[in-house]
Amino acid sequence: MNNKILLTNNDLFKEYEINLPGSKSFTNRALILAALKNYKISFSNFSDSNDSLVVISALEKLGKSIKFINNTLKIEGTLKAYKGTIDIKEAGTSSRFLTSLISFIPGSKVLLTGEGRILERPIDDLVDTLRKLGADIKYIEKKGSLPLMIKGVDKPKQDFCEIDISKSSQFFSSIALVLPSLMDNFKLIINSELTSNSYIEMTNDVIKKFGFKIIKKDGYNYEYIKLDKKIKNFTVEGDASGASYFLSHAFLSESTCRINNLNLNSTQGDIQYIKILESLGAKIKNSDLNNYTELTGIKSFKGIPEINMELMPDTAQSLAVVLSLADTESNISGLKTLKIKETDRIEAIKKELSKIGITSQTTNKSIKIIPSKINNNFNCDTYSDHRMAMSMAIYSAKFNNIQINNPIVVGKSYPSFWTHLEKTGVKCKYL
């Protein structure tokens, strides 16, 4: 039941607006930081995504009291030892963040596990770093990935560490979100090539808002200094990744979309996606005072000969869909992290584009898109990947009777996506 959804676009609106939900990336980072505080903190505009609910459930097992009151999330209490299993489902970010957190809750003995693709995604460089800090972590099945057995220890045995983030910037974020809260001063050095540097900036942005001073020294050498500051309220920014689908839809349908709660000054890397659409010819209007951004699309546009998406990888699929409808070829690079996401996103996009008549050529970190006439009435697979489902739905701006398989996967980051898509005039019918 409801394992397919049919999108029809007979009555697209020329103007509409979207109230953007909170970013799960900001929400999850803030939840970890709040968990390490021993006083009440209220969250507004928090993400109700599956990934964030997984973190909330884990924190409740770890002793925190979390309540939903009048669209506000209230978190209080003290972290306590927990002995048992924490299943993070397919939440990759959550698995990395919770690994560091649980490692330093003394007395805990937690089997941290998940399902699907998460059991294949790498975590070895994070585990290696935590072990050097004194953590007691063992692999249960395959070395380098979940499930893990974590026995919580008292405190880190040193106030500094180096970390390799060549596989994922989430390893940096995991350490940075937890360790500085456990001591007055902590130093963190990246000793590898950077991956998704925009997520490092986002993490540091949230950390600063939770009362830390950050000093950046030569290279990527960070010092975190705890300040005597209480954070009673935290407002989560709108999800820039989620905005990309509606910005793209309006761009292709030649409509005007107003997105509320979209901060163009955000440290979210994906906020730069709107500038890509502007370079393709979109008209942009922004109001900082009223906190909205408007985009108006155009009829035709040329492709982009070369664009690097390393700083905004979560919008790469949206861009691939848009550029498949350009007048000329495009090449998208900087995609190496897409190979180890919820699916191999590079190959998934290639396969779906081929099903609708678009030729593409891929490497381990790029995709070249050669536009051609698209087959109408097509069927899209989602590969258990929320971003595949939402990016393929962008085609409803131009084509009718699009079937999306396994549409519930959007719950991972954007549970209200299909309801919001109907605000464009697209009809969504579950099959």
C-alpha positions as CSV (number, residue, x, y, z in Angstrom):
1,M,0.0,0.0,0.0
2,N,1.2,3.5,-0.9
3,N,4.4,2.1,-2.4
4,K,4.1,4.2,-5.5
5,I,3.0,7.7,-6.2
6,L,1.8,9.2,-9.5
7,L,2.5,12.8,-10.3
8,T,0.3,14.7,-12.8
9,N,0.9,18.4,-13.7
10,N,-2.3,19.4,-15.6
11,D,-2.8,22.6,-13.5
12,L,0.6,23.9,-12.5
13,F,0.4,27.2,-10.5
14,K,2.3,30.2,-11.8
15,E,2.9,31.5,-8.3
16,Y,3.1,29.6,-5.0
17,E,5.0,29.5,-1.7
18,I,6.7,26.9,0.5
19,N,7.2,27.1,4.2
20,L,10.5,25.4,4.4
21,P,11.0,22.9,7.3
22,G,14.0,23.0,9.6
23,S,17.2,21.5,8.4
24,K,17.9,18.0,9.7
25,S,21.6,18.7,9.5
26,F,21.3,21.7,11.9
27,T,18.7,19.9,14.1
28,N,20.9,16.8,14.6
29,R,24.0,18.9,15.4
30,A,22.0,21.0,17.9
31,L,20.5,18.0,19.5
32,I,23.9,16.5,20.3
33,L,25.2,19.8,21.7
34,A,22.0,20.3,23.7
35,A,22.3,16.7,25.1
36,L,25.7,17.7,26.7
37,K,24.0,20.6,28.6
38,N,22.4,20.0,32.0
39,Y,19.6,22.6,31.6
40,K,16.5,23.0,29.6
41,I,16.8,24.1,25.9
42,S,13.8,24.8,23.6
43,F,14.0,24.2,19.9
44,S,11.8,25.9,17.3
45,N,11.5,25.0,13.6
46,F,13.2,21.7,14.4
47,S,13.2,18.9,11.7
48,D,10.7,16.1,12.2
49,S,12.7,13.9,9.8
50,N,13.2,10.3,10.4
51,D,16.9,10.9,11.0
52,S,16.2,13.5,13.7
53,L,13.6,11.3,15.4
54,V,16.3,8.6,15.5
55,V,18.6,10.9,17.4
56,I,15.8,12.0,19.8
57,S,15.0,8.4,20.5
58,A,18.6,7.6,21.2
59,L,19.0,10.6,23.5
60,E,15.9,9.5,25.5
61,K,17.5,6.1,26.1
62,L,20.6,8.0,27.2
63,G,18.7,9.8,30.0
64,K,17.4,13.0,28.3
65,S,13.8,14.1,28.7
66,I,12.5,15.3,25.4
67,K,9.0,16.7,24.9
68,F,7.0,18.2,21.9
69,I,4.9,21.1,23.2
70,N,3.2,23.5,20.8
71,N,5.5,23.0,17.9
72,T,8.5,23.4,20.2
73,L,10.9,20.7,21.2
74,K,12.1,20.9,24.8
75,I,15.1,18.9,25.9
76,E,16.4,18.6,29.5
77,G,18.0,16.2,32.0
78,T,21.4,14.7,32.3
79,L,23.0,12.0,30.2
80,K,23.1,8.7,32.0
81,A,24.7,5.3,31.4
82,Y,22.6,3.0,29.2
83,K,23.0,-0.7,28.5
84,G,21.2,-2.1,25.5
85,T,20.8,-1.6,21.8
86,I,20.4,1.7,19.9
87,D,19.2,1.1,16.3
88,I,19.7,4.2,14.2
89,K,18.0,2.6,11.1
90,E,19.5,4.2,8.0
91,A,20.6,7.5,9.6
92,G,24.3,7.9,8.6
93,T,24.9,11.3,10.2
94,S,23.3,10.0,13.4
95,S,25.5,7.0,13.6
96,R,28.7,9.1,13.5
97,F,27.5,11.7,16.0
98,L,26.2,9.1,18.5
99,T,29.4,7.0,18.3
100,S,31.4,9.9,19.8
101,L,28.6,10.8,22.3
102,I,28.1,7.3,23.7
103,S,31.9,6.7,23.9
104,F,32.1,9.2,26.8
105,I,29.1,8.4,28.9
106,P,30.7,6.3,31.6
107,G,29.1,3.0,32.4
108,S,27.3,2.7,29.1
109,K,27.4,-0.5,27.1
110,V,25.7,0.1,23.8
111,L,25.3,-2.0,20.7
112,L,25.0,0.7,18.0
113,T,23.5,-0.8,14.9
114,G,21.3,0.1,11.9
115,E,20.0,-1.4,8.7
116,G,20.5,-1.3,4.9
117,R,23.2,0.8,3.4
118,I,24.3,2.2,6.8
119,L,26.0,-1.2,7.6
120,E,28.3,-0.6,4.6
121,R,29.2,3.0,5.1
122,P,32.7,3.7,6.5
123,I,33.3,4.7,10.1
124,D,36.8,3.4,10.7
125,D,38.7,6.7,10.7
126,L,36.3,8.1,13.3
127,V,36.7,4.9,15.5
128,D,40.5,5.1,15.2
129,T,40.5,8.7,16.4
130,L,38.1,7.9,19.3
131,R,40.3,5.0,20.4
132,K,43.3,7.3,20.6
133,L,41.2,9.4,22.9
134,G,40.6,6.4,25.2
135,A,37.3,5.1,23.8
136,D,36.4,1.4,24.0
137,I,34.8,0.5,20.7
138,K,34.7,-2.9,19.0
139,Y,33.4,-4.0,15.6
140,I,30.8,-6.7,15.9
141,E,30.8,-7.9,12.2
142,K,32.8,-6.2,9.5
143,K,35.8,-4.0,10.5
144,G,35.3,-0.4,9.5
145,S,31.5,-0.2,9.7
146,L,28.5,-0.8,12.0
147,P,27.4,-2.5,14.2
148,L,29.6,-1.4,17.0
149,M,29.9,-2.3,20.7
150,I,30.7,0.8,22.6
151,K,31.6,0.8,26.3
152,G,31.4,4.4,27.7
153,V,34.5,5.7,29.5
154,D,34.9,8.6,31.9
155,K,36.8,11.3,30.0
156,P,39.1,11.7,27.0
157,K,42.6,11.0,27.9
158,Q,43.9,14.1,26.1
159,D,42.6,17.5,25.0
160,F,43.7,17.3,21.3
161,C,43.5,14.9,18.4
162,E,44.1,14.6,14.7
163,I,41.5,13.2,12.3
164,D,41.3,11.9,8.7
165,I,38.1,13.1,7.1
166,S,38.9,12.1,3.5
167,K,36.0,9.7,3.6
168,S,33.5,11.9,5.4
169,S,33.4,15.4,7.0
170,Q,30.9,13.8,9.5
171,F,33.9,12.4,11.3
172,F,35.1,15.9,12.0
173,S,31.7,17.0,13.1
174,S,31.2,14.0,15.4
175,I,34.4,14.9,17.3
176,A,33.8,18.6,17.3
177,L,30.3,18.4,18.6
178,V,31.2,16.2,21.6
179,L,34.7,16.6,22.8
180,P,34.9,20.3,23.4
181,S,31.9,20.0,25.8
182,L,33.9,17.5,27.9
183,M,36.7,19.9,28.8
184,D,37.5,23.6,28.9
185,N,39.7,23.6,25.9
186,F,40.1,21.2,23.0
187,K,42.2,21.2,19.8
188,L,41.2,19.4,16.6
189,I,43.4,19.1,13.6
190,I,42.4,17.8,10.2
191,N,45.4,15.7,8.8
192,S,43.9,14.8,5.4
193,E,42.4,16.3,2.3
194,L,39.1,18.1,2.9
195,T,35.8,16.6,2.2
196,S,32.6,18.7,2.0
197,N,34.2,21.7,3.8
198,S,30.8,23.4,3.9
199,Y,29.7,20.9,6.5
200,I,32.7,21.8,8.7
201,E,31.6,25.4,8.5
202,M,28.1,24.5,9.4
203,T,29.2,22.4,12.4
204,N,31.4,25.2,13.7
205,D,28.5,27.7,13.2
206,V,26.2,25.6,15.4
207,I,29.0,25.1,18.0
208,K,29.5,28.9,18.3
209,K,25.8,29.4,18.8
210,F,26.0,26.9,21.7
211,G,28.5,29.0,23.6
212,F,32.0,28.2,22.3
213,K,34.8,30.3,21.0
214,I,36.6,28.8,18.0
215,I,40.1,29.8,17.0
216,K,41.3,28.7,13.6
217,K,45.1,28.5,13.3
218,D,47.3,27.5,10.4
219,G,45.7,25.1,8.0
220,Y,42.7,23.3,9.4
221,N,43.7,23.5,13.0
222,Y,40.9,24.4,15.4
223,E,40.8,25.3,19.1
224,Y,37.5,25.2,20.9
225,I,37.2,27.2,24.1
226,K,34.1,26.6,26.3
227,L,32.5,29.9,27.4
228,D,30.1,30.4,30.4
229,K,27.0,30.9,28.4
230,K,23.6,29.3,28.6
231,I,21.5,28.7,25.5
232,K,17.8,28.6,26.4
233,N,16.3,28.8,22.9
234,F,17.6,27.6,19.6
235,T,15.9,28.2,16.2
236,V,16.8,25.8,13.5
237,E,17.4,27.2,10.0
238,G,15.3,26.2,7.0
239,D,16.6,23.2,5.0
240,A,18.6,24.6,2.1
241,S,18.9,21.1,0.6
242,G,15.1,20.7,0.7
243,A,14.7,24.1,-0.9
244,S,16.6,22.9,-4.0
245,Y,13.8,20.7,-5.2
246,F,11.2,23.6,-5.3
247,L,13.7,26.1,-6.6
248,S,14.4,23.7,-9.5
249,H,10.7,23.0,-10.0
250,A,9.9,26.7,-10.4
251,F,12.9,27.2,-12.6
252,L,11.8,24.5,-15.0
253,S,8.1,25.3,-14.9
254,E,8.7,29.1,-15.5
255,S,6.8,29.8,-12.3
256,T,7.5,32.0,-9.3
257,C,8.2,30.2,-6.0
258,R,8.5,32.1,-2.7
259,I,10.3,30.0,-0.1
260,N,9.9,31.2,3.5
261,N,12.6,30.6,6.1
262,L,15.4,30.4,3.6
263,N,18.5,32.2,4.9
264,L,20.8,33.2,2.0
265,N,23.6,33.9,4.6
266,S,23.5,30.4,5.9
267,T,26.6,28.3,6.4
268,Q,24.7,25.4,4.7
269,G,26.7,24.7,1.6
270,D,23.5,23.9,-0.4
271,I,22.4,27.6,0.0
272,Q,24.7,28.3,-3.0
273,Y,22.5,26.2,-5.2
274,I,20.3,29.2,-5.8
275,K,23.2,31.0,-7.4
276,I,23.7,28.2,-9.9
277,L,20.1,28.6,-11.0
278,E,20.6,32.4,-11.2
279,S,23.6,31.8,-13.5
280,L,21.3,29.8,-15.7
281,G,18.9,32.7,-16.0
282,A,16.6,32.5,-13.0
283,K,15.4,35.8,-11.5
284,I,16.0,36.0,-7.8
285,K,14.3,38.3,-5.2
286,N,15.3,38.2,-1.6
287,S,14.0,39.8,1.6
288,D,16.1,39.5,4.7
289,L,13.5,41.5,6.6
290,N,10.7,39.1,5.9
291,N,12.9,36.0,5.6
292,Y,11.9,34.8,2.2
293,T,13.5,34.2,-1.2
294,E,11.7,34.2,-4.6
295,L,12.8,32.5,-7.8
296,T,11.2,32.9,-11.2
297,G,12.1,30.4,-13.9
298,I,12.7,30.7,-17.7
299,K,11.8,28.8,-20.8
300,S,15.2,27.6,-22.1
301,F,18.8,27.7,-21.0
302,K,22.2,26.4,-21.8
303,G,24.1,23.7,-19.9
304,I,27.2,24.2,-17.7
305,P,30.4,23.0,-19.3
306,E,32.0,22.4,-15.9
307,I,30.8,22.8,-12.3
308,N,32.2,21.4,-9.1
309,M,29.6,20.4,-6.5
310,E,32.0,19.4,-3.7
311,L,30.7,22.1,-1.3
312,M,27.0,21.2,-2.0
313,P,26.8,17.5,-2.8
314,D,23.3,17.0,-1.6
315,T,22.0,19.2,-4.4
316,A,23.9,17.4,-7.1
317,Q,21.0,15.2,-8.0
318,S,18.7,18.2,-8.3
319,L,21.2,19.9,-10.6
320,A,21.5,16.7,-12.7
321,V,17.8,16.7,-13.4
322,V,17.8,20.4,-14.3
323,L,20.8,20.1,-16.6
324,S,19.3,17.1,-18.4
325,L,16.7,19.6,-19.8
326,A,19.3,22.2,-20.9
327,D,20.1,22.9,-24.6
328,T,23.7,21.9,-24.3
329,E,25.9,19.4,-22.5
330,S,27.1,19.7,-18.9
331,N,29.7,18.1,-16.6
332,I,29.2,17.9,-12.8
333,S,32.3,17.1,-10.8
334,G,33.2,17.0,-7.1
335,L,30.9,14.0,-6.4
336,K,33.2,11.5,-4.7
337,T,31.2,11.3,-1.5
338,L,28.0,10.4,-3.5
339,K,29.4,6.9,-4.0
340,I,28.9,6.1,-0.3
341,K,25.6,7.7,0.5
342,E,22.2,6.0,0.9
343,T,23.0,4.5,-2.5
344,D,25.7,5.0,-5.1
345,R,24.0,8.3,-6.2
346,I,26.2,8.7,-9.3
347,E,25.2,5.4,-10.8
348,A,21.6,5.8,-9.6
349,I,21.2,9.1,-11.4
350,K,22.9,7.6,-14.5
351,K,20.5,4.7,-14.6
352,E,17.4,6.8,-14.1
353,L,18.4,9.3,-16.7
354,S,18.9,6.5,-19.2
355,K,15.4,5.2,-18.5
356,I,14.0,8.5,-19.7
357,G,16.3,8.9,-22.7
358,I,19.2,10.9,-21.4
359,T,22.7,9.8,-22.1
360,S,25.3,10.3,-19.4
361,Q,28.9,9.3,-18.7
362,T,30.2,8.8,-15.2
363,T,33.4,8.4,-13.2
364,N,33.8,7.9,-9.5
365,K,33.4,11.6,-8.9
366,S,31.7,13.1,-11.9
367,I,28.8,12.8,-14.4
368,K,28.6,14.2,-17.9
369,I,25.0,14.9,-19.1
370,I,24.1,14.9,-22.8
371,P,20.5,16.2,-23.2
372,S,18.1,14.7,-25.7
373,K,14.4,14.2,-26.1
374,I,12.9,12.8,-22.9
375,N,10.4,10.0,-22.9
376,N,7.1,11.0,-21.2
377,N,5.2,8.9,-18.7
378,F,8.2,7.4,-17.0
379,N,8.7,5.3,-13.9
380,C,11.4,6.3,-11.4
381,D,13.1,4.0,-8.9
382,T,14.4,5.6,-5.7
383,Y,17.0,3.1,-4.4
384,S,15.9,3.6,-0.8
385,D,17.3,7.2,-1.1
386,H,15.2,10.2,-0.1
387,R,17.2,12.5,-2.5
388,M,16.6,10.3,-5.5
389,A,12.8,10.4,-4.9
390,M,12.8,14.2,-4.5
391,S,15.1,15.0,-7.3
392,M,13.2,12.8,-9.8
393,A,10.0,14.5,-8.7
394,I,11.4,17.8,-10.2
395,Y,10.6,16.4,-13.6
396,S,6.9,16.9,-12.8
397,A,7.6,20.6,-13.7
398,K,7.8,19.6,-17.3
399,F,6.3,16.1,-17.8
400,N,3.0,14.4,-16.9
401,N,2.2,11.0,-15.4
402,I,5.5,10.4,-13.6
403,Q,5.5,7.4,-11.2
404,I,7.9,7.5,-8.2
405,N,8.5,4.1,-6.5
406,N,8.8,3.9,-2.7
407,P,7.9,7.5,-2.1
408,I,7.9,7.2,1.7
409,V,11.8,7.4,1.6
410,V,11.4,11.2,1.7
411,G,10.7,10.8,5.4
412,K,14.4,10.5,6.0
413,S,14.8,14.3,5.6
414,Y,11.5,15.9,4.4
415,P,8.4,14.1,5.6
416,S,6.0,16.8,4.2
417,F,7.7,16.8,0.8
418,W,4.7,15.3,-1.2
419,T,2.3,17.7,0.5
420,H,4.5,20.6,-0.3
421,L,4.9,19.4,-3.9
422,E,1.1,19.8,-4.3
423,K,1.5,23.5,-3.6
424,T,3.1,23.8,-7.1
425,G,-0.1,22.5,-8.7
426,V,1.2,18.9,-9.1
427,K,-1.3,16.3,-8.1
428,C,0.2,13.4,-6.0
429,K,-1.8,10.2,-6.1
430,Y,-0.7,7.2,-4.1
431,L,-1.1,3.9,-5.9
